[in-house]
Amino acid sequence: MATLSKSIQGGEFLIRETQAQDVFIPEQFSEEQKMMAQACQDFIDTEITPNIEEIDSMKNPDLVPSIFKKAGELGLLGISVPEQYGGMGMSFNTSMLIADIIGAAGSFSTTYGAHTGIGTLPILYYGTEEQKQKYLPKLATGEWAACYCLTEPDAGSDANSGKTRATLSEDGKYYLINGQKMWISNAGFADLFIVFAKIENDKNLTAFIVEKTFGGITMNEEEKKMGIKGSSTRQVFFNDCKVPVENMLSDRQNGFKIAVNILNIGRVKLGAGVLGGVRTVTSLAIKYSTERKQFGVSINTFGAVKRMLAEMATRTFVSESLCYRAGQDIEDRMAALVEEGMPDAEAKLKALEQFAIEAAIAKVHGSEVLDFVVDQGVQVYGGMGYSADAPMERAYRDARISRIYEGTNEINRMLMVGMLLKRAMKGEINLFEPAMAVSDELTSVPSFETVDTSELFAAEKELIKKLKKVFLMVGGKAAMALQDRIEEEQEIMMNLADVMIEIYAAESALLRTEKLVSIQGEEACKHQIAMSQIYLTEAVDKINSAAKEAIASFTKGDEQKVMMMGLKRYTKMDLINTKVLRRQVADYMIEAGKYPF
């Protein structure tokens, strides 16, 4: 178990070298965890896949609620809920694994995530003991469904600007809630609503637990959406909804903090929650490319198709690597805090807050990998991919929401950089000292020491170190030059975020593969080695492009020339024949007939 003094902190991956033995890889899941994952897969195969058309049609309003209750009976809704409240009490990374598998359930994955995440966890982490005893058993078993009412017509990313109001009754026993919420997942069949409102002229929101039976709740019809059509999404209106004072969740004005911390959980879970979908789409594309014949041969014999399949697999493998690395870091932090005497719920929140940067990275990377994979899936299917009779059309539509909910990817990019800089300013993370060292290095004579490349990934690890210097060079200079104005320079913030994301992703894949090699041997892992090298090559190009754009936007003259020379030095790498590596990966998958990693 990691102790607080030794365990890595959120964002520290940019300034600390991580050892392969210190990361968790999905190949390490226990038999019990694999059994839970298989039970979840069996549930999808039995309840979701045969009914997917009917679920999406929304013609049978009882279908999704009945499937939801079956998920509760199997224990799938109570993974994160402690046993004393009727749940399974399983680890954080196990909840990540179940979110991963359920990601292949299309619309139902949104239903599941809204209930188990933002619907249930506010009570688990912030509720009083009485509130937990009253509500968590119902939510863990599926007796009740939950939803989360934060977004309003004029309050999306700026959630704290919401206009919904809670007014204390004259007798002091109730709050009367009035207002409008929109894009509320599960609203159509929810029994319980987590509602955010402002009391009087408070600056910040307050959260409330609202039962449907309290009255004063009306809804619009189901939203007509581009994708995830089988999930319930409605506008919800509160008209003098009478909520007992004891149903305030946590303290007055603590609602905004609850919203932010619960979204941190949602983000890292969303990163994992796309994985089941991307693996399924990749496997379908492999199968179709084998069956589809053109010019007398299967299209999977063509280099262009092999390239697509290999890229789909590579990005999937990388996203898996970074999600479970982040998930275990969060879990280790929770355990270390509990060991030091912190109450369990508080430790979980603190750990999640600590790794909010990695949670945002997981969300952005995962959702963009999903979009890439479904797009390539349509392309592999060709004209058939555009047909509603083939599976790619639904996957393509369903995927698009992932870059929007839990905070748009643009907001998440700015959040991750903003959080890092704030922590550095507070002295919580030693960012500026390494940044100054890189600045000094730029004006010194370059070292021409050669790297011993006899060890696996020695050259790649050295390159990762240099890529971290790119962030320190550009981020450090930008922070110094722009100071308080840096958050207004959103384009530069997003450039810096792209550098961060690619460093974390490329390093995570390398560490996973290195650890796997130590367990299985190099020959058994040659395809994982190939994917790690393919991704690193692409990451270097993305980092170079993002850094160059940032440098051009806030420097000029000699300073710009020095930084561009530094960028060239830090992104220099030997050419790798990625064509051969992609073909190797594709051929292995084609032989397996699915995504096999």
C-alpha positions as CSV (number, residue, x, y, z in Angstrom):
1,M,0.0,0.0,0.0
2,A,1.3,3.4,-0.9
3,T,2.0,5.9,1.9
4,L,1.2,9.6,1.5
5,S,4.8,10.6,1.5
6,K,5.8,8.2,-1.3
7,S,2.6,8.1,-3.4
8,I,2.5,10.3,-6.5
9,Q,0.2,13.3,-6.3
10,G,-2.2,14.5,-9.0
11,G,-0.3,16.3,-11.8
12,E,3.1,15.1,-10.6
13,F,3.6,12.8,-13.5
14,L,5.0,15.9,-15.3
15,I,7.9,16.2,-12.9
16,R,8.3,12.7,-11.5
17,E,9.4,9.6,-13.2
18,T,7.0,6.7,-12.6
19,Q,8.2,3.1,-12.4
20,A,6.4,0.4,-14.3
21,Q,6.0,-1.7,-11.1
22,D,4.1,1.2,-9.5
23,V,1.2,1.4,-12.0
24,F,-1.8,-0.9,-12.2
25,I,-2.5,-2.5,-15.5
26,P,-5.9,-4.2,-16.5
27,E,-4.1,-7.5,-16.9
28,Q,-3.8,-7.5,-13.1
29,F,-7.5,-7.7,-12.3
30,S,-8.3,-10.5,-9.8
31,E,-10.5,-13.5,-10.6
32,E,-13.2,-12.0,-8.5
33,Q,-13.1,-8.8,-10.5
34,K,-13.0,-10.7,-13.8
35,M,-16.1,-12.6,-12.6
36,M,-17.9,-9.4,-11.9
37,A,-16.9,-8.1,-15.4
38,Q,-18.2,-11.4,-16.9
39,A,-21.5,-11.1,-15.0
40,C,-21.8,-7.5,-16.4
41,Q,-21.1,-8.8,-20.0
42,D,-23.6,-11.6,-19.6
43,F,-26.2,-9.0,-18.5
44,I,-25.5,-6.9,-21.7
45,D,-25.7,-10.0,-23.9
46,T,-28.9,-11.2,-22.3
47,E,-30.8,-7.9,-21.6
48,I,-29.4,-5.2,-23.8
49,T,-28.2,-6.6,-27.1
50,P,-31.4,-8.5,-28.0
51,N,-33.5,-5.4,-27.1
52,I,-31.3,-2.7,-28.5
53,E,-33.8,-1.6,-31.2
54,E,-36.7,-1.5,-28.8
55,I,-34.7,0.4,-26.2
56,D,-33.7,3.1,-28.7
57,S,-37.3,3.4,-30.1
58,M,-38.6,4.4,-26.6
59,K,-42.0,2.9,-27.6
60,N,-42.2,0.7,-24.5
61,P,-41.8,3.1,-21.5
62,D,-41.5,0.1,-19.1
63,L,-38.6,-1.6,-20.9
64,V,-35.6,0.4,-19.6
65,P,-36.9,0.7,-16.0
66,S,-37.4,-3.1,-16.0
67,I,-33.8,-3.7,-17.4
68,F,-32.6,-1.2,-14.8
69,K,-34.2,-3.2,-12.0
70,K,-32.6,-6.4,-13.3
71,A,-29.2,-4.7,-13.1
72,G,-30.0,-3.9,-9.5
73,E,-30.9,-7.5,-8.7
74,L,-27.5,-8.6,-10.1
75,G,-25.7,-6.1,-7.8
76,L,-24.4,-4.0,-10.7
77,L,-25.9,-0.8,-9.3
78,G,-24.3,-1.1,-5.9
79,I,-20.6,-1.7,-6.9
80,S,-19.4,1.4,-5.1
81,V,-22.0,1.3,-2.2
82,P,-20.7,-0.2,1.1
83,E,-22.2,-3.5,2.2
84,Q,-23.9,-1.9,5.3
85,Y,-26.1,0.1,2.8
86,G,-27.0,-2.8,0.6
87,G,-24.2,-2.5,-1.9
88,M,-21.2,-4.7,-2.9
89,G,-18.6,-2.4,-1.3
90,M,-16.0,-3.0,-4.1
91,S,-12.9,-1.0,-4.9
92,F,-12.7,2.1,-7.0
93,N,-10.9,0.4,-9.8
94,T,-13.6,-2.4,-9.8
95,S,-16.2,0.3,-10.3
96,M,-14.0,1.6,-13.2
97,L,-14.0,-2.0,-14.7
98,I,-17.8,-2.3,-14.5
99,A,-18.2,1.2,-16.1
100,D,-15.8,-0.1,-18.8
101,I,-17.8,-3.2,-19.6
102,I,-21.2,-1.4,-19.5
103,G,-19.8,1.0,-22.0
104,A,-20.8,-1.5,-24.7
105,A,-24.5,-1.2,-23.7
106,G,-25.2,1.9,-25.9
107,S,-27.9,4.1,-24.4
108,F,-28.2,2.0,-21.3
109,S,-24.6,3.0,-20.3
110,T,-25.9,6.6,-19.8
111,T,-28.8,5.3,-17.7
112,Y,-26.4,3.3,-15.6
113,G,-23.8,6.0,-15.2
114,A,-26.3,8.7,-14.3
115,H,-27.7,6.5,-11.5
116,T,-24.6,4.9,-10.1
117,G,-22.4,8.0,-10.4
118,I,-24.0,11.5,-10.2
119,G,-27.3,10.1,-8.8
120,T,-26.0,8.0,-6.0
121,L,-22.5,9.2,-5.0
122,P,-23.5,12.7,-3.7
123,I,-25.5,10.9,-0.9
124,L,-22.7,8.3,-0.3
125,Y,-20.0,11.0,0.0
126,Y,-21.9,13.9,1.5
127,G,-25.0,12.5,3.1
128,T,-25.7,12.3,6.9
129,E,-25.8,8.8,8.4
130,E,-29.6,9.0,8.4
131,Q,-29.7,10.0,4.7
132,K,-27.4,7.1,3.8
133,Q,-29.5,4.6,5.8
134,K,-32.7,5.9,4.2
135,Y,-31.7,6.2,0.5
136,L,-28.6,4.1,-0.4
137,P,-30.2,0.7,0.0
138,K,-33.0,1.7,-2.3
139,L,-30.5,3.0,-4.9
140,A,-28.0,0.1,-4.6
141,T,-30.7,-2.5,-5.3
142,G,-32.5,-0.6,-8.1
143,E,-35.7,-0.2,-6.0
144,W,-35.3,3.5,-6.8
145,A,-33.7,5.2,-9.7
146,A,-31.8,8.5,-9.3
147,C,-31.0,11.5,-11.4
148,Y,-28.9,14.7,-11.0
149,C,-30.4,18.1,-11.6
150,L,-27.7,20.7,-12.1
151,T,-27.9,22.1,-15.6
152,E,-30.3,24.9,-16.5
153,P,-31.1,26.7,-19.7
154,D,-28.7,29.5,-18.8
155,A,-26.3,27.5,-16.6
156,G,-24.3,24.8,-18.3
157,S,-20.5,25.0,-17.9
158,D,-21.1,27.9,-15.6
159,A,-23.2,25.8,-13.2
160,N,-23.0,28.1,-10.2
161,S,-25.0,30.8,-12.1
162,G,-28.2,28.7,-11.8
163,K,-31.4,30.5,-11.1
164,T,-33.3,27.7,-9.2
165,R,-34.2,29.0,-5.8
166,A,-35.0,27.3,-2.4
167,T,-37.0,29.4,0.1
168,L,-37.4,28.4,3.7
169,S,-41.1,28.0,4.8
170,E,-42.5,30.2,7.5
171,D,-42.5,27.4,10.0
172,G,-38.9,26.5,9.2
173,K,-39.7,22.9,8.4
174,Y,-39.4,22.9,4.6
175,Y,-37.6,24.5,1.6
176,L,-39.8,25.4,-1.3
177,I,-37.9,24.8,-4.5
178,N,-38.7,26.7,-7.7
179,G,-36.9,26.5,-11.0
180,Q,-36.1,24.7,-14.2
181,K,-33.5,22.0,-15.0
182,M,-32.6,20.6,-18.4
183,W,-30.8,17.6,-20.0
184,I,-31.6,15.5,-16.9
185,S,-30.7,11.9,-17.6
186,N,-33.1,9.3,-16.1
187,A,-35.7,12.0,-15.2
188,G,-38.5,10.1,-16.9
189,F,-38.5,7.3,-14.4
190,A,-36.4,8.6,-11.5
191,D,-37.7,8.3,-7.9
192,L,-35.1,10.5,-6.4
193,F,-33.6,13.8,-7.6
194,I,-30.3,15.4,-6.5
195,V,-31.2,19.1,-7.0
196,F,-29.0,22.2,-6.8
197,A,-30.5,25.5,-5.9
198,K,-29.6,28.8,-4.2
199,I,-31.1,29.9,-0.9
200,E,-31.9,33.6,-0.8
201,N,-29.0,35.6,-2.2
202,D,-26.3,33.0,-1.5
203,K,-23.3,33.1,-3.8
204,N,-23.0,29.3,-4.1
205,L,-25.5,26.5,-4.7
206,T,-26.9,24.2,-2.0
207,A,-27.8,20.6,-2.7
208,F,-31.0,18.8,-1.8
209,I,-32.3,15.2,-1.9
210,V,-35.7,15.4,-3.4
211,E,-38.2,12.5,-3.6
212,K,-40.6,12.4,-6.5
213,T,-43.5,12.0,-4.1
214,F,-42.8,15.4,-2.5
215,G,-44.9,16.9,-5.3
216,G,-44.5,20.1,-7.3
217,I,-42.4,18.3,-10.0
218,T,-43.5,18.3,-13.7
219,M,-41.6,17.5,-16.8
220,N,-41.5,18.1,-20.5
221,E,-41.7,15.2,-23.0
222,E,-38.6,13.2,-23.7
223,E,-36.0,15.1,-25.6
224,K,-35.4,14.0,-29.2
225,K,-31.7,13.5,-29.3
226,M,-29.0,12.7,-32.0
227,G,-27.9,9.6,-30.1
228,I,-28.3,7.7,-26.8
229,K,-32.0,7.7,-27.8
230,G,-32.9,4.9,-25.4
231,S,-31.9,7.0,-22.4
232,S,-34.5,9.2,-20.7
233,T,-33.6,12.9,-21.0
234,R,-36.1,15.5,-19.9
235,Q,-36.5,19.1,-18.7
236,V,-37.7,19.1,-15.0
237,F,-39.7,21.9,-13.5
238,F,-40.0,22.5,-9.7
239,N,-43.0,24.5,-8.6
240,D,-43.1,25.0,-4.8
241,C,-41.6,21.5,-4.4
242,K,-41.8,21.0,-0.7
243,V,-38.5,19.5,0.6
244,P,-38.0,18.8,4.4
245,V,-35.0,20.8,5.9
246,E,-33.4,17.5,6.9
247,N,-33.1,16.7,3.1
248,M,-30.5,19.4,2.6
249,L,-27.4,17.5,1.4
250,S,-24.2,18.6,3.3
251,D,-24.0,22.3,4.4
252,R,-25.6,25.4,2.9
253,Q,-23.7,26.7,-0.1
254,N,-21.7,23.5,-0.3
255,G,-23.6,22.4,-3.5
256,F,-21.1,23.8,-5.9
257,K,-18.2,21.9,-4.2
258,I,-20.4,18.7,-4.3
259,A,-21.1,19.3,-8.0
260,V,-17.4,19.8,-8.9
261,N,-16.2,16.8,-6.9
262,I,-18.9,14.5,-8.2
263,L,-18.0,15.6,-11.7
264,N,-14.4,14.6,-11.1
265,I,-15.6,11.0,-10.4
266,G,-17.9,11.2,-13.5
267,R,-14.9,12.2,-15.7
268,V,-12.6,9.4,-14.8
269,K,-15.5,6.9,-14.9
270,L,-16.4,8.3,-18.4
271,G,-12.8,7.7,-19.5
272,A,-13.3,4.0,-18.5
273,G,-16.9,4.0,-19.7
274,V,-16.1,4.4,-23.3
275,L,-13.8,1.4,-23.4
276,G,-16.4,-1.3,-23.7
277,G,-17.8,0.6,-26.7
278,V,-14.5,1.1,-28.5
279,R,-13.5,-2.6,-28.1
280,T,-16.9,-3.7,-29.4
281,V,-16.7,-1.3,-32.4
282,T,-13.1,-2.4,-33.2
283,S,-14.0,-6.1,-33.0
284,L,-17.0,-5.5,-35.3
285,A,-14.8,-3.7,-37.8
286,I,-12.3,-6.5,-37.8
287,K,-15.1,-9.1,-38.4
288,Y,-16.6,-7.1,-41.2
289,S,-13.3,-6.5,-42.9
290,T,-12.8,-10.2,-43.0
291,E,-16.3,-10.9,-44.5
292,R,-16.3,-8.0,-46.9
293,K,-14.8,-9.0,-50.3
294,Q,-13.7,-6.6,-53.0
295,F,-11.5,-7.3,-56.0
296,G,-11.8,-11.0,-55.1
297,V,-10.2,-10.7,-51.6
298,S,-11.2,-9.7,-48.1
299,I,-10.7,-5.9,-47.6
300,N,-8.6,-6.7,-44.5
301,T,-5.8,-7.6,-46.9
302,F,-5.5,-4.0,-47.9
303,G,-2.9,-1.8,-46.2
304,A,-5.3,1.2,-45.9
305,V,-7.7,-1.0,-43.9
306,K,-5.0,-2.5,-41.8
307,R,-3.9,1.0,-40.9
308,M,-7.4,1.9,-39.7
309,L,-7.7,-1.3,-37.6
310,A,-4.3,-0.9,-36.0
311,E,-5.0,2.7,-35.2
312,M,-8.3,1.8,-33.6
313,A,-6.6,-0.8,-31.5
314,T,-3.6,1.4,-30.6
315,R,-5.7,4.2,-29.2
316,T,-8.0,1.8,-27.4
317,F,-5.0,0.2,-25.7
318,V,-3.6,3.6,-24.7
319,S,-6.8,4.8,-23.2
320,E,-7.2,1.6,-21.2
321,S,-3.7,2.1,-19.9
322,L,-4.1,5.6,-18.7
323,C,-7.6,5.1,-17.2
324,Y,-6.6,2.2,-15.0
325,R,-3.4,3.9,-14.1
326,A,-5.4,6.9,-12.9
327,G,-8.0,4.7,-11.2
328,Q,-5.4,2.8,-9.1
329,D,-3.6,6.0,-8.2
330,I,-6.9,7.3,-6.9
331,E,-7.6,4.1,-5.0
332,D,-4.1,4.1,-3.5
333,R,-4.5,7.6,-2.3
334,M,-7.9,6.7,-0.7
335,A,-6.2,3.8,1.2
336,A,-3.3,5.9,2.3
337,L,-5.6,8.7,3.7
338,V,-7.8,6.2,5.5
339,E,-4.6,4.6,7.0
340,E,-3.7,8.0,8.3
341,G,-7.0,8.3,10.1
342,M,-9.2,10.2,7.7
343,P,-12.9,9.0,7.6
344,D,-13.7,6.8,4.6
345,A,-16.0,9.2,2.6
346,E,-13.7,12.2,3.2
347,A,-10.7,10.2,2.1
348,K,-12.5,9.2,-1.2
349,L,-13.4,12.8,-1.9
350,K,-9.9,14.1,-1.1
351,A,-8.3,11.4,-3.3
352,L,-10.6,12.2,-6.2
353,E,-10.0,15.9,-5.8
354,Q,-6.2,15.2,-5.7
355,F,-6.4,13.5,-9.1
356,A,-8.9,15.8,-10.8
357,I,-6.2,16.5,-13.5
358,E,-5.9,12.9,-14.4
359,A,-9.7,12.5,-14.3
360,A,-10.0,15.3,-16.8
361,I,-7.3,13.7,-19.0
362,A,-9.1,10.3,-18.9
363,K,-12.4,12.0,-19.9
364,V,-10.9,14.0,-22.8
365,H,-8.7,11.2,-24.2
366,G,-11.3,8.5,-23.8
367,S,-14.1,10.5,-25.5
368,E,-11.9,11.5,-28.4
369,V,-10.7,7.9,-28.9
370,L,-14.3,6.8,-28.9
371,D,-15.1,9.4,-31.6
372,F,-12.1,8.4,-33.6
373,V,-12.9,4.7,-33.4
374,V,-16.5,4.9,-34.4
375,D,-15.6,7.2,-37.3
376,Q,-13.0,4.6,-38.5
377,G,-15.6,1.9,-37.9
378,V,-18.0,3.6,-40.3
379,Q,-15.2,3.9,-42.8
380,V,-14.3,0.3,-42.6
381,Y,-17.9,-0.6,-43.3
382,G,-18.0,1.8,-46.2
383,G,-21.5,2.5,-47.5
384,M,-23.0,-0.1,-45.1
385,G,-21.5,1.9,-42.2
386,Y,-24.0,4.7,-43.1
387,S,-27.0,2.3,-43.0
388,A,-29.2,2.2,-39.9
389,D,-29.3,-1.6,-40.5
390,A,-25.6,-1.9,-39.5
391,P,-24.3,-1.4,-36.0
392,M,-21.9,1.5,-36.8
393,E,-24.6,4.1,-37.4
394,R,-25.9,3.9,-33.9
395,A,-22.4,3.8,-32.4
396,Y,-21.5,6.9,-34.4
397,R,-24.5,8.8,-33.1
398,D,-24.2,7.6,-29.5
399,A,-20.5,8.4,-29.2
400,R,-20.8,12.1,-29.9
401,I,-22.3,13.1,-26.5
402,S,-19.1,11.9,-24.7
403,R,-17.2,15.0,-25.7
404,I,-19.9,17.2,-24.2
405,Y,-21.2,15.8,-20.9
406,E,-19.3,15.8,-17.7
407,G,-18.0,19.2,-18.9
408,T,-17.1,19.8,-22.6
409,N,-13.6,18.7,-23.6
410,E,-12.7,22.3,-24.1
411,I,-13.7,23.1,-20.5
412,N,-11.8,20.1,-19.3
413,R,-8.7,21.0,-21.1
414,M,-8.7,24.5,-19.5
415,L,-9.5,23.0,-16.1
416,M,-6.6,20.6,-16.1
417,V,-4.0,23.3,-16.9
418,G,-5.7,25.8,-14.6
419,M,-5.7,23.3,-11.7
420,L,-2.0,22.5,-12.2
421,L,-1.0,26.1,-12.3
422,K,-3.1,26.9,-9.2
423,R,-1.5,24.1,-7.3
424,A,2.0,25.3,-8.4
425,M,1.2,28.8,-7.2
426,K,0.1,27.4,-3.8
427,G,3.3,25.4,-3.5
428,E,1.3,22.1,-3.5
429,I,3.3,20.9,-6.5
430,N,6.9,21.9,-7.3
431,L,6.4,22.9,-11.0
432,F,8.2,26.2,-11.3
433,E,11.6,24.9,-10.0
434,P,11.8,22.2,-12.8
435,A,10.5,24.8,-15.3
436,M,13.4,27.2,-14.3
437,A,15.9,24.3,-14.7
438,V,14.6,23.7,-18.2
439,S,14.8,27.4,-19.0
440,D,18.5,27.4,-17.8
441,E,19.1,24.3,-19.9
442,L,17.9,26.0,-23.1
443,T,20.8,28.5,-22.9
444,S,23.5,26.0,-21.9
445,V,25.5,23.7,-24.1
446,P,23.5,20.6,-25.1
447,S,24.6,17.3,-23.6
448,F,25.7,14.8,-26.2
449,E,25.6,11.8,-23.8
450,T,24.3,8.7,-25.5
451,V,21.6,6.6,-24.0
452,D,22.1,2.9,-23.4
453,T,19.3,1.4,-25.6
454,S,20.0,-2.2,-24.7
455,E,17.2,-2.0,-22.1
456,L,13.6,-2.2,-23.3
457,F,12.1,1.3,-23.8
458,A,15.3,3.0,-22.6
459,A,15.2,5.4,-25.6
460,E,11.4,5.9,-25.3
461,K,11.7,6.7,-21.6
462,E,14.4,9.3,-22.3
463,L,12.1,10.8,-24.9
464,I,9.2,11.0,-22.4
465,K,11.5,12.9,-20.1
466,K,12.2,15.4,-22.9
467,L,8.5,15.7,-23.7
468,K,7.9,16.7,-20.1
469,K,10.5,19.4,-20.6
470,V,8.4,20.7,-23.5
471,F,5.5,21.2,-21.1
472,L,7.7,22.8,-18.5
473,M,9.4,25.0,-21.1
474,V,6.2,26.3,-22.7
475,G,4.0,26.2,-19.6
476,G,6.6,27.9,-17.5
477,K,7.3,30.7,-20.0
478,A,3.5,31.2,-20.6
479,A,2.8,31.4,-16.8
480,M,5.6,34.0,-16.4
481,A,4.8,36.0,-19.5
482,L,1.0,36.1,-19.1
483,Q,0.7,35.7,-15.3
484,D,-3.0,36.3,-14.2
485,R,-4.1,36.6,-17.8
486,I,-3.1,33.1,-18.7
487,E,-6.6,31.7,-18.1
488,E,-8.0,34.3,-20.5
489,E,-5.7,32.9,-23.2
490,Q,-7.9,29.8,-23.8
491,E,-6.1,28.7,-27.0
492,I,-2.8,28.6,-25.1
493,M,-4.4,26.7,-22.2
494,M,-5.7,24.1,-24.7
495,N,-2.3,23.8,-26.4
496,L,-0.8,23.1,-23.0
497,A,-3.5,20.6,-22.2
498,D,-2.8,18.7,-25.4
499,V,0.8,18.4,-24.5
500,M,-0.2,17.1,-21.0
501,I,-2.7,14.6,-22.4
502,E,-0.2,13.1,-24.9
503,I,2.6,12.8,-22.3
504,Y,0.3,11.0,-19.8
505,A,-1.2,8.8,-22.5
506,A,2.1,7.8,-24.1
507,E,3.8,7.2,-20.8
508,S,0.9,5.1,-19.5
509,A,1.1,2.8,-22.5
510,L,4.8,2.4,-22.2
511,L,4.6,1.6,-18.4
512,R,1.7,-0.9,-19.0
513,T,3.7,-2.7,-21.7
514,E,6.9,-2.7,-19.7
515,K,5.1,-4.2,-16.7
516,L,3.4,-6.7,-18.9
517,V,6.8,-7.7,-20.4
518,S,8.2,-8.3,-16.9
519,I,5.3,-10.8,-16.3
520,Q,4.9,-12.5,-19.7
521,G,8.2,-11.9,-21.5
522,E,9.1,-9.7,-24.5
523,E,8.0,-12.1,-27.3
524,A,4.5,-12.5,-25.8
525,C,4.1,-8.7,-25.7
526,K,5.5,-7.8,-29.1
527,H,2.1,-6.3,-30.3
528,Q,1.8,-4.2,-27.1
529,I,5.3,-3.0,-27.7
530,A,4.4,-2.1,-31.3
531,M,1.3,-0.2,-30.2
532,S,3.3,1.7,-27.5
533,Q,5.8,2.8,-30.1
534,I,3.2,3.7,-32.7
535,Y,1.4,5.9,-30.2
536,L,4.6,7.6,-28.9
537,T,5.6,8.5,-32.5
538,E,2.2,10.1,-33.0
539,A,2.2,11.8,-29.6
540,V,5.6,13.5,-30.4
541,D,4.1,15.0,-33.6
542,K,1.0,16.2,-31.7
543,I,3.1,17.7,-28.9
544,N,5.4,19.4,-31.4
545,S,2.4,21.0,-33.2
546,A,0.6,22.1,-30.0
547,A,3.8,23.6,-28.4
548,K,4.7,25.4,-31.6
549,E,1.3,27.0,-31.8
550,A,1.6,28.1,-28.2
551,I,5.1,29.5,-28.6
552,A,4.1,31.5,-31.6
553,S,1.2,33.1,-29.7
554,F,3.1,34.7,-26.8
555,T,6.8,35.0,-27.8
556,K,8.8,36.8,-30.4
557,G,12.4,37.6,-31.4
558,D,15.3,35.8,-29.7
559,E,13.2,34.3,-27.0
560,Q,11.0,32.6,-29.6
561,K,14.1,31.3,-31.5
562,V,15.5,29.8,-28.3
563,M,12.3,28.1,-27.5
564,M,11.9,26.7,-31.0
565,M,15.4,25.3,-30.8
566,G,14.5,23.8,-27.4
567,L,11.3,22.3,-28.9
568,K,13.4,20.8,-31.8
569,R,15.8,19.3,-29.2
570,Y,13.1,17.9,-27.0
571,T,11.0,16.3,-29.7
572,K,13.8,14.8,-31.7
573,M,13.4,11.0,-32.2
574,D,14.7,8.4,-34.5
575,L,12.3,7.4,-37.3
576,I,10.2,4.3,-36.7
577,N,8.7,2.2,-39.4
578,T,5.1,2.5,-38.2
579,K,3.7,1.0,-41.3
580,V,5.3,-2.4,-40.5
581,L,4.2,-2.1,-36.8
582,R,0.6,-1.3,-37.8
583,R,0.5,-4.2,-40.2
584,Q,1.8,-6.5,-37.5
585,V,-0.9,-5.4,-35.0
586,A,-3.6,-5.6,-37.6
587,D,-2.6,-9.1,-38.8
588,Y,-2.7,-10.3,-35.2
589,M,-6.2,-8.9,-34.6
590,I,-7.5,-10.3,-37.9
591,E,-6.2,-13.7,-37.0
592,A,-7.9,-13.4,-33.6
593,G,-11.1,-12.1,-35.2
594,K,-11.5,-9.4,-32.5
595,Y,-9.7,-6.8,-30.3
596,P,-7.5,-9.3,-28.4
597,F,-5.6,-7.1,-25.9
